[in-house]
């Protein structure tokens, strides 16, 4: 996933005032990441119509590296 998609997702969450809750949930659900990845695979047929930040979120759930990149993008946005 490109940094610009993660950045767009982080920016959108911040714009809506959801950056802190998103970070809290991402950190709290880190041990469940493998199950979240399976959920992303399960709903992928439905999610193919998603574009932009929604798709970036689902892509992030499916991969450890992307999950961590999303956390870092949100933390970077928090520091601005």
N, CA, C and O atoms as a GROMACS GRO file, in nm:
protein
  320
    1UNK      N    1   0.085  -0.117   0.000
    1UNK     CA    2   0.000   0.000   0.000
    1UNK      C    3   0.089   0.123   0.000
    1UNK      O    4   0.191   0.127   0.069
    2UNK      N    5   0.050   0.219  -0.076
    2UNK     CA    6   0.132   0.338  -0.087
    2UNK      C    7   0.116   0.426   0.036
    2UNK      O    8   0.013   0.424   0.105
    3UNK      N    9   0.220   0.504   0.061
    3UNK     CA   10   0.217   0.596   0.174
    3UNK      C   11   0.108   0.701   0.158
    3UNK      O   12   0.052   0.748   0.257
    4UNK      N   13   0.077   0.737   0.033
    4UNK     CA   14  -0.025   0.840   0.012
    4UNK      C   15  -0.164   0.789   0.052
    4UNK      O   16  -0.245   0.867   0.101
    5UNK      N   17  -0.192   0.660   0.031
    5UNK     CA   18  -0.322   0.605   0.073
    5UNK      C   19  -0.332   0.601   0.226
    5UNK      O   20  -0.436   0.632   0.284
    6UNK      N   21  -0.223   0.561   0.289
    6UNK     CA   22  -0.222   0.561   0.436
    6UNK      C   23  -0.233   0.703   0.489
    6UNK      O   24  -0.305   0.728   0.586
    7UNK      N   25  -0.162   0.793   0.426
    7UNK     CA   26  -0.169   0.934   0.466
    7UNK      C   27  -0.308   0.990   0.449
    7UNK      O   28  -0.356   1.067   0.533
    8UNK      N   29  -0.374   0.953   0.339
    8UNK     CA   30  -0.511   1.000   0.315
    8UNK      C   31  -0.606   0.945   0.420
    8UNK      O   32  -0.695   1.016   0.468
    9UNK      N   33  -0.587   0.819   0.456
    9UNK     CA   34  -0.670   0.760   0.560
    9UNK      C   35  -0.647   0.830   0.694
    9UNK      O   36  -0.742   0.862   0.765
   10UNK      N   37  -0.520   0.852   0.728
   10UNK     CA   38  -0.488   0.920   0.853
   10UNK      C   39  -0.545   1.062   0.854
   10UNK      O   40  -0.597   1.107   0.956
   11UNK      N   41  -0.535   1.131   0.743
   11UNK     CA   42  -0.588   1.267   0.733
   11UNK      C   43  -0.739   1.268   0.749
   11UNK      O   44  -0.795   1.354   0.817
   12UNK      N   45  -0.806   1.172   0.684
   12UNK     CA   46  -0.952   1.165   0.694
   12UNK      C   47  -0.997   1.133   0.836
   12UNK      O   48  -1.094   1.191   0.886
   13UNK      N   49  -0.928   1.042   0.902
   13UNK     CA   50  -0.962   1.011   1.040
   13UNK      C   51  -0.941   1.133   1.130
   13UNK      O   52  -1.022   1.159   1.220
   14UNK      N   53  -0.833   1.208   1.105
   14UNK     CA   54  -0.806   1.328   1.184
   14UNK      C   55  -0.912   1.435   1.159
   14UNK      O   56  -0.956   1.502   1.252
   15UNK      N   57  -0.951   1.450   1.033
   15UNK     CA   58  -1.051   1.550   0.996
   15UNK      C   59  -1.183   1.523   1.067
   15UNK      O   60  -1.254   1.616   1.105
   16UNK      N   61  -1.215   1.397   1.086
   16UNK     CA   62  -1.340   1.360   1.152
   16UNK      C   63  -1.325   1.349   1.304
   16UNK      O   64  -1.422   1.316   1.373
   17UNK      N   65  -1.206   1.376   1.354
   17UNK     CA   66  -1.183   1.369   1.498
   17UNK      C   67  -1.173   1.227   1.551
   17UNK      O   68  -1.196   1.203   1.669
   18UNK      N   69  -1.137   1.133   1.464
   18UNK     CA   70  -1.131   0.992   1.501
   18UNK      C   71  -0.989   0.938   1.508
   18UNK      O   72  -0.970   0.817   1.518
   19UNK      N   73  -0.889   1.025   1.503
   19UNK     CA   74  -0.752   0.975   1.502
   19UNK      C   75  -0.713   0.913   1.636
   19UNK      O   76  -0.651   0.806   1.638
   20UNK      N   77  -0.748   0.976   1.748
   20UNK     CA   78  -0.714   0.919   1.878
   20UNK      C   79  -0.790   0.789   1.905
   20UNK      O   80  -0.728   0.692   1.950
   21UNK      N   81  -0.922   0.783   1.879
   21UNK     CA   82  -0.990   0.654   1.897
   21UNK      C   83  -0.936   0.545   1.805
   21UNK      O   84  -0.927   0.429   1.844
   22UNK      N   85  -0.901   0.583   1.682
   22UNK     CA   86  -0.846   0.484   1.589
   22UNK      C   87  -0.713   0.429   1.640
   22UNK      O   88  -0.690   0.309   1.634
   23UNK      N   89  -0.627   0.518   1.689
   23UNK     CA   90  -0.499   0.471   1.745
   23UNK      C   91  -0.522   0.381   1.865
   23UNK      O   92  -0.455   0.278   1.878
   24UNK      N   93  -0.613   0.417   1.951
   24UNK     CA   94  -0.643   0.335   2.068
   24UNK      C   95  -0.690   0.196   2.025
   24UNK      O   96  -0.645   0.095   2.078
   25UNK      N   97  -0.782   0.191   1.929
   25UNK     CA   98  -0.832   0.062   1.882
   25UNK      C   99  -0.725  -0.019   1.811
   25UNK      O  100  -0.718  -0.140   1.830
   26UNK      N  101  -0.643   0.046   1.730
   26UNK     CA  102  -0.537  -0.027   1.660
   26UNK      C  103  -0.437  -0.087   1.757
   26UNK      O  104  -0.395  -0.202   1.741
   27UNK      N  105  -0.399  -0.011   1.859
   27UNK     CA  106  -0.304  -0.064   1.958
   27UNK      C  107  -0.370  -0.174   2.042
   27UNK      O  108  -0.307  -0.275   2.072
   28UNK      N  109  -0.495  -0.154   2.080
   28UNK     CA  110  -0.564  -0.251   2.164
   28UNK      C  111  -0.590  -0.383   2.092
   28UNK      O  112  -0.591  -0.490   2.153
   29UNK      N  113  -0.613  -0.375   1.961
   29UNK     CA  114  -0.646  -0.495   1.885
   29UNK      C  115  -0.526  -0.556   1.814
   29UNK      O  116  -0.542  -0.646   1.731
   30UNK      N  117  -0.407  -0.510   1.845
   30UNK     CA  118  -0.286  -0.563   1.783
   30UNK      C  119  -0.274  -0.715   1.800
   30UNK      O  120  -0.236  -0.783   1.705
   31UNK      N  121  -0.305  -0.771   1.919
   31UNK     CA  122  -0.296  -0.917   1.933
   31UNK      C  123  -0.398  -0.992   1.845
   31UNK      O  124  -0.378  -1.110   1.814
   32UNK      N  125  -0.505  -0.925   1.805
   32UNK     CA  126  -0.606  -0.988   1.722
   32UNK      C  127  -0.581  -0.968   1.573
   32UNK      O  128  -0.664  -1.007   1.491
   33UNK      N  129  -0.469  -0.908   1.536
   33UNK     CA  130  -0.440  -0.875   1.397
   33UNK      C  131  -0.451  -0.995   1.304
   33UNK      O  132  -0.505  -0.979   1.194
   34UNK      N  133  -0.404  -1.114   1.340
   34UNK     CA  134  -0.422  -1.228   1.248
   34UNK      C  135  -0.570  -1.257   1.218
   34UNK      O  136  -0.606  -1.290   1.105
   35UNK      N  137  -0.655  -1.246   1.321
   35UNK     CA  138  -0.797  -1.270   1.300
   35UNK      C  139  -0.859  -1.157   1.216
   35UNK      O  140  -0.947  -1.182   1.134
   36UNK      N  141  -0.813  -1.035   1.236
   36UNK     CA  142  -0.861  -0.923   1.156
   36UNK      C  143  -0.824  -0.941   1.010
   36UNK      O  144  -0.900  -0.905   0.920
   37UNK      N  145  -0.705  -0.998   0.986
   37UNK     CA  146  -0.663  -1.028   0.850
   37UNK      C  147  -0.755  -1.128   0.784
   37UNK      O  148  -0.788  -1.114   0.666
   38UNK      N  149  -0.798  -1.229   0.859
   38UNK     CA  150  -0.891  -1.327   0.806
   38UNK      C  151  -1.028  -1.263   0.778
   38UNK      O  152  -1.094  -1.297   0.681
   39UNK      N  153  -1.068  -1.171   0.864
   39UNK     CA  154  -1.192  -1.098   0.841
   39UNK      C  155  -1.184  -1.017   0.712
   39UNK      O  156  -1.279  -1.013   0.634
   40UNK      N  157  -1.071  -0.953   0.690
   40UNK     CA  158  -1.052  -0.875   0.567
   40UNK      C  159  -1.063  -0.964   0.444
   40UNK      O  160  -1.120  -0.924   0.343
   41UNK      N  161  -1.008  -1.085   0.452
   41UNK     CA  162  -1.018  -1.180   0.340
   41UNK      C  163  -1.163  -1.222   0.321
   41UNK      O  164  -1.211  -1.233   0.208
   42UNK      N  165  -1.232  -1.246   0.431
   42UNK     CA  166  -1.371  -1.292   0.426
   42UNK      C  167  -1.463  -1.189   0.359
   42UNK      O  168  -1.549  -1.225   0.279
   43UNK      N  169  -1.444  -1.061   0.392
   43UNK     CA  170  -1.532  -0.958   0.336
   43UNK      C  171  -1.477  -0.894   0.209
   43UNK      O  172  -1.536  -0.799   0.158
   44UNK      N  173  -1.366  -0.944   0.158
   44UNK     CA  174  -1.306  -0.884   0.038
   44UNK      C  175  -1.400  -0.883  -0.082
   44UNK      O  176  -1.396  -0.785  -0.157
   45UNK      N  177  -1.483  -0.984  -0.106
   45UNK     CA  178  -1.574  -0.973  -0.221
   45UNK      C  179  -1.669  -0.853  -0.211
   45UNK      O  180  -1.700  -0.790  -0.312
   46UNK      N  181  -1.712  -0.823  -0.092
   46UNK     CA  182  -1.801  -0.709  -0.072
   46UNK      C  183  -1.723  -0.578  -0.076
   46UNK      O  184  -1.774  -0.476  -0.124
   47UNK      N  185  -1.600  -0.581  -0.028
   47UNK     CA  186  -1.523  -0.459  -0.014
   47UNK      C  187  -1.456  -0.415  -0.144
   47UNK      O  188  -1.395  -0.308  -0.148
   48UNK      N  189  -1.464  -0.493  -0.248
   48UNK     CA  190  -1.399  -0.453  -0.374
   48UNK      C  191  -1.455  -0.324  -0.430
   48UNK      O  192  -1.388  -0.254  -0.506
   49UNK      N  193  -1.578  -0.293  -0.394
   49UNK     CA  194  -1.637  -0.168  -0.442
   49UNK      C  195  -1.587  -0.047  -0.365
   49UNK      O  196  -1.609   0.067  -0.409
   50UNK      N  197  -1.520  -0.068  -0.252
   50UNK     CA  198  -1.467   0.043  -0.174
   50UNK      C  199  -1.347   0.106  -0.243
   50UNK      O  200  -1.267   0.037  -0.307
   51UNK      N  201  -1.336   0.235  -0.229
   51UNK     CA  202  -1.222   0.306  -0.283
   51UNK      C  203  -1.173   0.402  -0.174
   51UNK      O  204  -1.244   0.431  -0.078
   52UNK      N  205  -1.052   0.449  -0.192
   52UNK     CA  206  -0.999   0.550  -0.102
   52UNK      C  207  -0.971   0.500   0.039
   52UNK      O  208  -0.921   0.388   0.056
   53UNK      N  209  -1.003   0.582   0.139
   53UNK     CA  210  -0.968   0.548   0.277
   53UNK      C  211  -1.029   0.418   0.328
   53UNK      O  212  -0.965   0.346   0.406
   54UNK      N  213  -1.150   0.386   0.287
   54UNK     CA  214  -1.211   0.261   0.332
   54UNK      C  215  -1.135   0.139   0.284
   54UNK      O  216  -1.116   0.043   0.358
   55UNK      N  217  -1.091   0.143   0.160
   55UNK     CA  218  -1.013   0.034   0.104
   55UNK      C  219  -0.876   0.027   0.172
   55UNK      O  220  -0.824  -0.082   0.197
   56UNK      N  221  -0.817   0.142   0.200
   56UNK     CA  222  -0.687   0.145   0.267
   56UNK      C  223  -0.696   0.081   0.405
   56UNK      O  224  -0.603   0.012   0.448
   57UNK      N  225  -0.807   0.104   0.475
   57UNK     CA  226  -0.825   0.042   0.606
   57UNK      C  227  -0.834  -0.109   0.595
   57UNK      O  228  -0.768  -0.180   0.671
   58UNK      N  229  -0.912  -0.159   0.502
   58UNK     CA  230  -0.923  -0.304   0.486
   58UNK      C  231  -0.790  -0.366   0.444
   58UNK      O  232  -0.756  -0.475   0.490
   59UNK      N  233  -0.717  -0.298   0.358
   59UNK     CA  234  -0.585  -0.348   0.319
   59UNK      C  235  -0.491  -0.354   0.439
   59UNK      O  236  -0.408  -0.444   0.450
   60UNK      N  237  -0.503  -0.257   0.527
   60UNK     CA  238  -0.416  -0.252   0.645
   60UNK      C  239  -0.445  -0.365   0.743
   60UNK      O  240  -0.354  -0.411   0.812
   61UNK      N  241  -0.568  -0.410   0.748
   61UNK     CA  242  -0.604  -0.519   0.839
   61UNK      C  243  -0.543  -0.651   0.796
   61UNK      O  244  -0.523  -0.740   0.879
   62UNK      N  245  -0.515  -0.666   0.669
   62UNK     CA  246  -0.468  -0.793   0.617
   62UNK      C  247  -0.320  -0.818   0.625
   62UNK      O  248  -0.274  -0.927   0.589
   63UNK      N  249  -0.242  -0.723   0.672
   63UNK     CA  250  -0.097  -0.737   0.668
   63UNK      C  251  -0.034  -0.668   0.789
   63UNK      O  252  -0.067  -0.554   0.820
   64UNK      N  253   0.058  -0.739   0.856
   64UNK     CA  254   0.123  -0.682   0.975
   64UNK      C  255   0.195  -0.551   0.944
   64UNK      O  256   0.183  -0.454   1.019
   65UNK      N  257   0.270  -0.549   0.835
   65UNK     CA  258   0.348  -0.430   0.800
   65UNK      C  259   0.256  -0.312   0.772
   65UNK      O  260   0.282  -0.201   0.819
   66UNK      N  261   0.150  -0.335   0.698
   66UNK     CA  262   0.056  -0.227   0.667
   66UNK      C  263  -0.015  -0.178   0.794
   66UNK      O  264  -0.040  -0.058   0.810
   67UNK      N  265  -0.046  -0.271   0.882
   67UNK     CA  266  -0.111  -0.236   1.009
   67UNK      C  267  -0.020  -0.140   1.087
   67UNK      O  268  -0.065  -0.038   1.139
   68UNK      N  269   0.108  -0.176   1.095
   68UNK     CA  270   0.204  -0.090   1.165
   68UNK      C  271   0.223   0.043   1.093
   68UNK      O  272   0.238   0.147   1.158
   69UNK      N  273   0.222   0.042   0.959
   69UNK     CA  274   0.236   0.166   0.884
   69UNK      C  275   0.117   0.259   0.909
   69UNK      O  276   0.134   0.380   0.918
   70UNK      N  277  -0.002   0.200   0.922
   70UNK     CA  278  -0.119   0.282   0.952
   70UNK      C  279  -0.106   0.346   1.090
   70UNK      O  280  -0.139   0.464   1.108
   71UNK      N  281  -0.058   0.270   1.186
   71UNK     CA  282  -0.035   0.325   1.320
   71UNK      C  283   0.065   0.439   1.315
   71UNK      O  284   0.043   0.544   1.376
   72UNK      N  285   0.174   0.419   1.242
   72UNK     CA  286   0.276   0.525   1.230
   72UNK      C  287   0.221   0.647   1.157
   72UNK      O  288   0.253   0.760   1.194
   73UNK      N  289   0.139   0.625   1.055
   73UNK     CA  290   0.081   0.739   0.982
   73UNK      C  291  -0.012   0.819   1.074
   73UNK      O  292  -0.012   0.942   1.070
   74UNK      N  293  -0.089   0.750   1.156
   74UNK     CA  294  -0.178   0.820   1.249
   74UNK      C  295  -0.097   0.894   1.356
   74UNK      O  296  -0.133   1.006   1.393
   75UNK      N  297   0.010   0.834   1.404
   75UNK     CA  298   0.094   0.900   1.503
   75UNK      C  299   0.164   1.020   1.442
   75UNK      O  300   0.182   1.121   1.510
   76UNK      N  301   0.204   1.012   1.316
   76UNK     CA  302   0.267   1.126   1.248
   76UNK      C  303   0.166   1.238   1.230
   76UNK      O  304   0.200   1.355   1.248
   77UNK      N  305   0.043   1.204   1.195
   77UNK     CA  306  -0.062   1.304   1.182
   77UNK      C  307  -0.090   1.370   1.317
   77UNK      O  308  -0.117   1.490   1.323
   78UNK      N  309  -0.083   1.292   1.423
   78UNK     CA  310  -0.110   1.344   1.557
   78UNK      C  311  -0.007   1.450   1.596
   78UNK      O  312  -0.039   1.545   1.668
   79UNK      N  313   0.116   1.434   1.548
   79UNK     CA  314   0.222   1.526   1.582
   79UNK      C  315   0.220   1.658   1.507
   79UNK      O  316   0.294   1.750   1.542
   80UNK      N  317   0.136   1.667   1.405
   80UNK     CA  318   0.132   1.790   1.323
   80UNK      C  319   0.063   1.902   1.394
   80UNK      O  320   0.051   2.011   1.339
   0.00000   0.00000   0.00000
